[in-house]
Amino acid sequence: MSTTLRDVANAAGVSVMSACAVLTGGGRNVKVSEEKAKLIREKAQELRYEPNLAGRSLRTRKTDTIGVVFQHLTTFGEEPYYYQQLLDGIMAALFPRGYTLALSPQLIKGEGTIQVSNGRFDGVLWCCPDLVETSIESAKSLRLPVVMIHAPKEVTAGLPTFAADNERAMERIVNHLVGLGHERIGFVVKPHVARTSEGKARINGFLKAAESLHVKGEVLLWEYAVEELSNYVPDAAPHTALAAYNDVHAGHILSRAKDLAIRVPEDLSVVGFDSSNFCERTQPRLTSVHQPIERMAREATECLLRLIDAGRENLSETRLDTKLYDCQLDIRESTAAPSPHRRGT
């Protein structure tokens, strides 16, 4: 039979309230001397007492657990560098405060049914959301704090948002490629990613930059297999440069190009997004936008913890916190001027 709080209190010769104050943080108005507190802890250890966390949650109305929602998440295997940086940032803020994180594949299920508002979490970090109307309105109506990561602020009014300045980042990519002489540029993104808020933001930023510089910009909905790259073998390839939504997709392009004897950057320039450590290991080393993922995740989590500390009654006063992160372009070896025989349309 498991040891109860009353067993510990009896062994230490104190009241149950005193034992509760020392071992579970309850009974804030109960004063316990250092000597008594030490004795209570010793008796708890001798009796192998384990606090009832479920009961504690009911008393404090806190679970010390943060829900991290990733839509479309199936495995970390495809994008390990991104998820490592993101989770490192979240954990750097959570773990020193004694919080646990729990991964959830969705915020909304079925006909707008909330999955995270049933007392499991003290707050939610919502990453890379689709931002369909139902999801946004549901998130705003939650009775717990929600902070968005990778979501443009213009579509998340009323929720704290931490995101890259995607428009400026895509402008830097296009400026770099046009400066090298490229006039036909493709932006490669997975079909389901193109529907996310950040996918849309990067697509819009890319097309806007291409139009302003009077070059041909085309959005290419490719899976990671990049089978469409076989069309780039002839001299009349559709584009002389490809910018990818992330480093992983760019890496698949580099690998497939090697199989097809397409030289990078001589025949085709390739640009990634995130500038993770992966870029230093590709052949050639990958030019990529540097996105401060770890910092972004850490600061978003710190914002969420401030909201939790402020309490539910003060949420309306702090929900408008927003931060946009500038992203520089790290130029490596995968971009160069287009070959003369590939310049033509």
C-alpha positions as CSV (number, residue, x, y, z in Angstrom):
1,M,0.0,0.0,0.0
2,S,1.4,3.4,-0.9
3,T,2.5,5.9,1.7
4,T,0.1,8.8,2.2
5,L,0.7,12.4,3.3
6,R,-0.9,11.6,6.6
7,D,1.6,8.7,7.2
8,V,4.5,11.2,6.7
9,A,2.8,13.7,9.0
10,N,2.3,11.1,11.8
11,A,5.9,9.9,11.5
12,A,7.2,13.5,11.7
13,G,4.8,14.5,14.5
14,V,3.3,17.4,12.6
15,S,-0.1,18.2,11.1
16,V,-1.1,17.1,7.6
17,M,-1.2,20.7,6.6
18,S,2.4,21.2,7.6
19,A,3.5,18.1,5.7
20,C,1.5,19.3,2.7
21,A,3.1,22.7,2.8
22,V,6.6,21.2,2.7
23,L,6.1,18.4,0.2
24,T,3.6,19.7,-2.2
25,G,3.7,23.4,-1.9
26,G,0.1,23.6,-0.6
27,G,-1.0,25.4,2.5
28,R,0.7,28.7,1.7
29,N,-0.5,30.2,5.0
30,V,1.1,27.4,7.0
31,K,4.4,28.3,8.6
32,V,6.9,25.5,9.1
33,S,10.4,25.9,10.7
34,E,13.5,24.8,8.8
35,E,14.1,22.1,11.4
36,K,10.6,20.7,11.0
37,A,10.7,20.9,7.2
38,K,14.0,19.0,7.2
39,L,12.4,16.3,9.5
40,I,9.4,16.1,7.2
41,R,11.5,15.5,4.1
42,E,13.6,12.9,5.9
43,K,10.5,11.0,7.0
44,A,9.1,11.2,3.5
45,Q,12.3,9.7,2.1
46,E,12.3,6.9,4.6
47,L,8.7,6.1,3.9
48,R,9.2,6.5,0.1
49,Y,6.4,9.0,-0.1
50,E,5.5,10.1,-3.7
51,P,3.3,13.2,-4.0
52,N,0.0,12.6,-5.9
53,L,0.5,14.9,-8.9
54,A,-3.0,14.5,-10.0
55,G,-4.3,15.7,-6.7
56,R,-1.9,18.5,-6.6
57,S,-3.1,19.7,-10.1
58,L,-6.7,19.7,-8.9
59,R,-5.7,21.8,-5.9
60,T,-3.5,24.3,-7.8
61,R,-5.3,24.2,-11.1
62,K,-1.9,23.8,-12.8
63,T,-0.3,20.8,-14.5
64,D,3.2,22.3,-15.1
65,T,2.8,20.9,-18.6
66,I,3.0,22.9,-21.9
67,G,1.4,21.6,-25.1
68,V,3.5,22.0,-28.2
69,V,1.2,21.7,-31.2
70,F,2.7,20.7,-34.6
71,Q,0.2,20.4,-37.4
72,H,1.2,17.8,-40.0
73,L,3.8,16.3,-37.8
74,T,4.4,12.6,-38.5
75,T,8.1,12.2,-37.7
76,F,11.2,14.2,-36.8
77,G,13.2,12.2,-39.3
78,E,12.6,14.4,-42.3
79,E,13.6,17.7,-40.7
80,P,15.8,16.8,-37.7
81,Y,17.9,20.0,-37.7
82,Y,14.8,22.3,-37.6
83,Y,13.1,20.4,-34.8
84,Q,16.3,20.1,-32.8
85,Q,16.8,23.9,-32.8
86,L,13.1,24.5,-32.0
87,L,12.9,22.0,-29.2
88,D,16.2,23.2,-27.7
89,G,14.8,26.7,-27.5
90,I,11.6,25.6,-25.9
91,M,13.4,23.3,-23.4
92,A,15.9,26.1,-22.5
93,A,12.9,28.1,-21.2
94,L,10.7,25.4,-19.8
95,F,13.0,23.0,-17.9
96,P,14.6,25.5,-15.5
97,R,11.0,26.4,-14.4
98,G,10.2,22.7,-13.8
99,Y,7.7,22.4,-16.7
100,T,7.2,19.4,-18.9
101,L,6.4,19.6,-22.6
102,A,4.0,17.4,-24.5
103,L,3.7,17.1,-28.3
104,S,0.3,17.3,-29.8
105,P,-0.4,16.8,-33.6
106,Q,-3.4,19.1,-33.6
107,L,-5.2,21.9,-31.8
108,I,-8.5,21.3,-33.5
109,K,-10.2,18.0,-34.3
110,G,-13.3,17.3,-36.4
111,E,-15.8,20.1,-36.3
112,G,-13.6,22.5,-34.3
113,T,-13.4,20.4,-31.2
114,I,-10.8,21.7,-28.9
115,Q,-8.1,19.1,-28.0
116,V,-6.0,21.2,-25.6
117,S,-8.5,22.9,-23.4
118,N,-9.4,20.0,-21.1
119,G,-7.1,20.7,-18.3
120,R,-4.0,18.8,-19.6
121,F,-2.0,21.9,-20.3
122,D,-1.2,25.2,-18.6
123,G,-0.6,26.8,-22.0
124,V,0.0,26.1,-25.7
125,L,2.8,26.8,-28.2
126,W,1.2,26.5,-31.6
127,C,3.8,25.9,-34.3
128,C,3.4,26.4,-38.1
129,P,-0.4,26.6,-38.0
130,D,-2.7,26.2,-41.0
131,L,-4.7,29.1,-39.6
132,V,-8.0,28.1,-41.1
133,E,-10.8,30.3,-39.7
134,T,-12.1,27.8,-37.3
135,S,-8.6,27.2,-35.8
136,I,-7.9,30.9,-35.3
137,E,-11.3,31.7,-33.7
138,S,-11.0,28.6,-31.5
139,A,-7.5,29.5,-30.4
140,K,-8.6,33.0,-29.4
141,S,-11.5,31.6,-27.4
142,L,-9.4,29.2,-25.3
143,R,-9.3,29.8,-21.6
144,L,-5.6,29.2,-21.4
145,P,-2.7,31.1,-23.0
146,V,-1.7,30.4,-26.6
147,V,1.5,31.7,-28.3
148,M,2.1,31.3,-32.0
149,I,5.4,30.4,-33.6
150,H,5.9,30.8,-37.4
151,A,2.7,32.7,-38.0
152,P,2.4,36.1,-39.6
153,K,1.1,38.7,-37.2
154,E,-1.4,40.1,-39.6
155,V,-3.5,36.9,-39.5
156,T,-3.1,36.2,-35.8
157,A,-4.5,39.4,-34.3
158,G,-5.2,39.0,-30.6
159,L,-2.5,36.3,-30.1
160,P,1.2,36.7,-29.3
161,T,3.2,35.8,-32.4
162,F,6.9,35.0,-33.0
163,A,7.9,34.7,-36.6
164,A,10.6,35.3,-39.2
165,D,10.3,38.3,-41.4
166,N,9.6,36.1,-44.4
167,E,8.9,38.8,-46.9
168,R,12.3,40.4,-46.2
169,A,14.0,37.0,-46.2
170,M,12.6,36.1,-49.6
171,E,13.5,39.5,-50.9
172,R,17.1,38.8,-49.9
173,I,17.1,35.5,-51.8
174,V,15.7,37.0,-55.0
175,N,18.0,40.0,-54.8
176,H,21.0,37.7,-54.4
177,L,20.0,35.5,-57.4
178,V,19.1,38.4,-59.7
179,G,22.4,40.0,-58.7
180,L,24.2,36.9,-60.1
181,G,22.3,37.2,-63.3
182,H,19.4,34.8,-62.8
183,E,16.1,35.7,-64.5
184,R,14.1,32.5,-64.1
185,I,13.8,31.4,-60.5
186,G,11.6,28.7,-58.9
187,F,10.5,28.5,-55.3
188,V,10.1,24.9,-54.2
189,V,7.7,24.0,-51.4
190,K,5.8,20.8,-50.3
191,P,2.1,21.0,-51.2
192,H,0.8,20.8,-47.6
193,V,3.4,23.3,-46.4
194,A,2.2,25.8,-49.0
195,R,-1.2,25.9,-47.1
196,T,0.4,26.8,-43.8
197,S,0.6,30.5,-42.8
198,E,4.4,30.6,-43.1
199,G,4.3,28.7,-46.4
200,K,1.9,31.4,-47.8
201,A,4.0,34.2,-46.3
202,R,7.1,32.9,-48.1
203,I,5.3,32.3,-51.4
204,N,3.9,35.8,-51.3
205,G,7.2,37.3,-50.4
206,F,9.0,35.4,-53.2
207,L,6.4,36.4,-55.9
208,K,6.4,40.0,-54.7
209,A,10.2,40.2,-54.9
210,A,10.4,38.6,-58.3
211,E,7.7,41.0,-59.7
212,S,9.5,44.0,-58.3
213,L,12.8,43.0,-59.9
214,H,11.0,42.1,-63.2
215,V,12.2,38.4,-63.3
216,K,10.2,35.3,-63.8
217,G,9.2,33.7,-60.4
218,E,7.3,30.5,-60.2
219,V,6.0,28.5,-57.3
220,L,6.8,24.7,-57.6
221,L,4.8,22.3,-55.4
222,W,7.2,19.4,-55.1
223,E,7.5,16.6,-52.6
224,Y,10.9,15.7,-51.1
225,A,11.5,13.2,-53.9
226,V,11.9,16.1,-56.3
227,E,11.2,13.9,-59.3
228,E,10.4,17.0,-61.3
229,L,14.1,17.8,-61.4
230,S,14.6,15.4,-64.3
231,N,13.1,18.2,-66.5
232,Y,16.2,20.3,-65.7
233,V,18.7,18.1,-67.5
234,P,18.3,19.6,-71.0
235,D,19.8,23.0,-71.7
236,A,16.3,24.5,-71.9
237,A,15.6,24.0,-68.1
238,P,12.6,25.9,-66.8
239,H,14.7,27.8,-64.2
240,T,18.4,28.5,-63.6
241,A,17.9,28.8,-59.8
242,L,15.7,27.1,-57.2
243,A,15.0,28.5,-53.7
244,A,13.6,25.9,-51.3
245,Y,11.3,26.3,-48.4
246,N,13.8,24.8,-46.0
247,D,17.3,23.3,-45.9
248,V,16.0,19.7,-46.1
249,H,14.2,20.3,-49.3
250,A,17.2,22.0,-50.8
251,G,19.3,19.1,-49.7
252,H,17.0,16.7,-51.6
253,I,17.5,18.9,-54.7
254,L,21.3,18.8,-54.4
255,S,21.2,15.0,-54.0
256,R,18.9,14.5,-57.0
257,A,20.9,16.9,-59.1
258,K,24.0,14.9,-58.5
259,D,22.2,11.7,-59.6
260,L,21.1,13.5,-62.8
261,A,24.5,15.0,-63.5
262,I,23.2,18.5,-63.0
263,R,26.1,20.6,-61.7
264,V,25.4,22.9,-58.8
265,P,26.0,25.8,-59.1
266,E,27.3,25.7,-62.7
267,D,24.0,24.4,-64.2
268,L,21.6,25.2,-61.3
269,S,21.9,27.5,-58.3
270,V,20.2,26.3,-55.1
271,V,19.2,28.2,-51.9
272,G,17.8,26.8,-48.7
273,F,16.1,28.4,-45.6
274,D,17.2,28.0,-42.0
275,S,20.9,27.9,-42.5
276,S,21.3,24.9,-40.1
277,N,24.5,23.0,-39.5
278,F,23.3,20.7,-42.3
279,C,24.4,23.5,-44.8
280,E,28.0,23.0,-43.9
281,R,27.9,19.3,-44.8
282,T,26.3,19.4,-48.2
283,Q,28.2,19.2,-51.5
284,P,28.5,22.0,-52.4
285,R,27.9,23.9,-49.1
286,L,24.4,25.4,-49.2
287,T,23.6,29.1,-49.5
288,S,20.7,29.6,-47.1
289,V,18.7,32.1,-45.1
290,H,19.7,32.2,-41.4
291,Q,16.5,31.9,-39.3
292,P,17.1,32.2,-35.5
293,I,14.9,29.3,-34.7
294,E,16.3,28.5,-31.2
295,R,16.1,32.1,-30.1
296,M,12.6,32.5,-31.5
297,A,11.4,29.4,-29.8
298,R,13.0,30.3,-26.4
299,E,11.5,33.8,-26.5
300,A,8.1,32.6,-27.5
301,T,8.1,30.1,-24.6
302,E,9.2,32.8,-22.2
303,C,6.3,34.9,-23.3
304,L,3.9,31.9,-22.7
305,L,5.3,31.5,-19.2
306,R,4.8,35.2,-18.5
307,L,1.1,34.8,-19.5
308,I,0.7,31.7,-17.3
309,D,2.3,33.6,-14.4
310,A,0.0,36.6,-15.0
311,G,-3.1,34.3,-14.6
312,R,-6.2,33.9,-16.7
313,E,-7.7,37.1,-15.6
314,N,-4.9,39.2,-17.2
315,L,-4.7,37.4,-20.5
316,S,-6.4,40.1,-22.4
317,E,-3.8,42.7,-21.4
318,T,-0.8,40.7,-22.7
319,R,-2.0,38.9,-25.8
320,L,-0.8,41.4,-28.4
321,D,3.0,40.7,-27.8
322,T,4.5,40.1,-31.2
323,K,8.1,39.8,-32.5
324,L,9.4,39.6,-36.1
325,Y,12.9,38.3,-36.6
326,D,15.2,39.6,-39.3
327,C,16.8,36.9,-41.3
328,Q,20.2,37.3,-43.1
329,L,21.4,35.3,-46.1
330,D,24.4,33.1,-45.5
331,I,26.1,32.9,-48.9
332,R,28.1,29.6,-49.4
333,E,28.9,27.6,-52.6
334,S,25.6,26.5,-54.1
335,T,24.9,29.8,-55.9
336,A,26.7,31.4,-58.8
337,A,26.0,33.2,-62.1
338,P,24.0,31.0,-64.6
339,S,25.8,29.3,-67.4
340,P,25.5,31.3,-70.7
341,H,23.8,28.4,-72.5
342,R,21.1,28.2,-69.7
343,R,20.2,31.9,-69.6
344,G,17.7,31.8,-72.5
345,T,13.9,31.2,-71.9
